[in-house]
Amino acid sequence: MKNEKKLWLCGQYAQKAWTLSLCFAQEAGRIGHFGHGYAVLADETRILANKLFEYTGKAKFDGADSGELKGIVDFAFHLGLLSVNAAVEILRVNSVVTDLSVNKSMAVLADDLRNLALDISALADTRVWQQNAVLTEAAAPLKSTYAADFFFRFSIGGVPLVENVANISEVISGLPEGGDTFKLRSKTIPVINCYRNFGLTPIASNENNRIHMIIQPDGADIENFSSNDMYAVPIDDLDINTIFHSKIGYPVPPKGNHAFADYARECWDAIGGGQFVFVDWRKVRESA
């Protein structure tokens, strides 16, 4: 594909992102104070849309110096993160929002955001997510109304891990300040650095895009953002289809050949002989 067409598509994708940001803001307003997470999504999507507009304009003016336009990889990456957070937010507010049409609308918007991220990724001629395993139960959030049925798949140092979506506040990219704490909207959250604690090697391709999962093991407070007993866990690049749905979840004894064997609160066998591990983050924190 010629650069001129790619730049034209970049402009179209920026317009699509801007439109989605307005839709997120509208849905946030419909559910009042429960819509704070959606409002954040709207702001972040709008910021990315503006940056993509600027990138496209600059590339048209200066001329694209690469057939792959590699600068748009970051846009795909961050839009992918936002689509994950949109799915997390749907499941978090599902139990308190009585207007089901909001969550249905949000599910459509989350899927649009995911598809937009994939389109931009394809435009960059690269894949910006890694996929360590695939579950046959993978499904969209509308398949269930019970948040505990949904799980977040990720990896740390190549070890496949799983966390209940109900425990996750959000998934963001960035670097901690000082290495031991993470600043998020004026809150200071302790970092559980499993790479350092267990001698694991990060496999993320871009240090500046290091992903952090903000977790509250007893379940995230959807009304008040609090740093009490919340942890920022650095994780590796994630697959864009990282939210999966399962009602099976039969625990199996943890295998002893990975770093988290002594810290597993539950394990599932995965396809291909692998194993998904639910980590007891309090144990990890105490051992640090």
N, C-alpha and C positions, 0 to 999 in steps of 0.2 A: 504494500500500500504506500502511495506517495505521501511525502510529508505534508503537502497542501491539504490532502484529504484528512490526514490525521489531525491537523490543526483545526480544520472545520469541525471534525467530530469532537475535539476537545471543547470547543465553544458550545456545541450542543449539549455535551455532558455537564458542562458548568451550568447551563441554563436549567437542566434537569435537576441538578443538585440544589440550585436556588429555589426551584418550585417545591421540591421535597422539604426544604427547610421551612417554607411557609406553611405547608401542610402539617408538619410536626408542631409548629407553634399554635396552629389552630386547634389541634387535638389536645395540646397541653392546656389551653384555655377552657376547653369543655369540661375538664375534670378538676378544675380548681387547684388546691394545694397539693393534690396527689400528682399533678402534672409537672412537678419540678424537674424530674428526670427527662421528660419529653421536651421541656423548655431548653435544657442543656443540650439535648440532641439537636434541637432546632438551631441554636446558636452555633454549635460546632459545625453543622452541615453548611450553614450560611457562610461561615468563615472559610471553609474549604472551597465553596463555590466561588467566593471572591478571589481566593488565591489562584484557582484554576483559570478564572477569567484573566487575571493579571499575567499568568504564565503564558496563556494562549496569545494574548496581545503582544507580549514581549517577543515570543518566538516568531510571530508573524512579522514584527518590525525588524528584528535582528537577523532572522533566518535561523531555521533549525539546523544545528550542527550534527545531528545524529538521526539516521533513519528510524531508529527505535524510539526517539523522544523519551529517553530514560528518565527525564525529570518528572514524568507523570506517575512513576511507580509509587512515590510517596502518597499521591492523592488516592490511588487505588488502595493502598495499605490502610490509610486512615479512614476512608469510607467503609472499608471492610470492618474495622474496629467499631465504627458507629453502628453498622448493621447488627453486629453482635450485641452491642449495648441496647439497641432497640428491642431485640428479642428478650434480653434479660429484663428490661423495664416492663414489657408486656406481662411477663410472668409474675413480676413483683407486685404489680398493682391489680392483677386479676381478681384477687380475693376481696378487695375493698371497693372496687369500682363497679357499681350496679349497672351502668350503661354499657352493655356488651358490645354495642356498635363501635365504641371507642377502640376497644382492643382489636376488633376485626379490622377497623380502619388502620390501626397502627401496624397490624400484621402485614397488611398490603403494602404499607409504606416501608416497613423493614425489608420486605422482599424486594421492593423497588430499589432500595438503597444497596442491598446485596448485589442485585443484578447490575447496577451501575458500577459498583466496585469491580465486578468481574469483567464488564465491558472495557473499563479503563485499563485493567490488567492485561486484557487481550490486545488492546491498542499499543501497549508498551512492549508487546511481544515477549512477555515474561510471566512467570507465576510467582506471586509475592507471598504465597502461603505454603506451608508444608503440611503434609497430611500423614500422620504417623499410623493411623488405623481408621477403619471405617466400620461403623455399626449398622446392621440391617435395620435397626429401629429408628434411624435418623428420620426426623420429621419436622414439620413446621409447628410453631407454637399453637396454632388453632386446633391441632389434633387432640388436645387435652385442655381441661380447665383447671387442672391441679398442678401447681408449680412444682411439687415434690417429684413429679414424673419426669422432670427435665434436668439435664446435666450438662456441664460445661467441660469439654475435652481440651486438654492442653498438654504441654510437656515441659520438663525441666531437665536440661542436660541429656535429652534423648529418652528420658523415662516418661512413658505415657501415664498421665494422671487424670483424675476426674473429680469434679466438685459439684455439689447440688447447686442449681441456679439460685435457689432460695437464699443461699448464704453469700451470694456475690452482689456487691453494690454496683461495681462497674469494672470495665476493663479499659485501661488507658495506656498510652505510650509516653515515655519520658524517662529521665534519669533522676534518681534520688539525690537529695542535697546532703552531701557528707557521707552517703553510703548506708547510714543506719536509720534514717527517717525519710519519709516522703511527704511533701507538701501538696495538699489537695484542697482547694477552696478554703484557705486560711487554717485548715486543720493539719496537725502534725501526726502522721501515722507511722508506727514502727515498721521497718522492713525485715522480712524473714528472708535472708539471702541464702537460699539453699545451695547455690553454686559454691559459695565460700564455705558453708557449713559442712558440705558433703564432698568437697573436692570435685564437683562436676564442671564440665566444660560447656559454656553457652554455645548454642548452634545458631543463634539469631544472626542474620546477615548484616544487620546495621545496628551498631551500638546505640546510635541516637534514637532508634525506634524500639528500644527495649520495652517490652510490654510488661505492665504490672497489673495483677489481679487484686482488686481491693475486696477483701473478704472479711466477713463477720460470722464466725463459726456457728453462732446460735440463730442466725437469720438476720438479714439486713433490715434496718429500720427505714421504712419507706417514707416516713413523715419527717424525721429529723436526722440530718447527717451528723453523726457523732463519731469521734475517734476512739471511744471507749471499746476496748477489746477488738479493734479492727486492725488488720494486717495488710501491708502491701507486699505481695509476693511476686518477684520478677520471674517471668516465664519466657519460653522460647516462642518463635513465630508460631502462629496458630492457623489452623485451617478455617476457611471462611464458613464452612458448614459445622462449626464447632458446638452449636447447641443441638443436643440430640434428645430424643424422647424414648423412654423405656419404662415398662411396667414389670420387667423381669427382675433384674437386679439381685439375683441370688448370690449371697456372699460365698467366696471360696477362700481357703487358707492362703495367706500371702506366700509367694515364692521368695526365697531368701537371696536371690541373685541381683538385687537392685538396692540402691541407696536408702530407699524408704521402707524397707521390709520391717524394721522395728518401729515404724511410726505410722503404720497403716491401720486405719480404723475399720476398713472394709476393702475387699478386692473383688473384681469380677474378671472372669476369663474373657479374653477378646479373640476376635478372629485371627487366625494364623498362629495360635499358641502364645500370643502375648497376654499381658494382664494389665487391666486398669486398676489404679490404686487410689483409694480415698485417703487422703493424708490427715492425720491428727495434728493440726497446726499448733495446738497448744504444747504438745510434746516436743515438736521441732523447736518452738520458741524457747522452751525451758532448757533444751539441750545446747542452745547456741552459746 
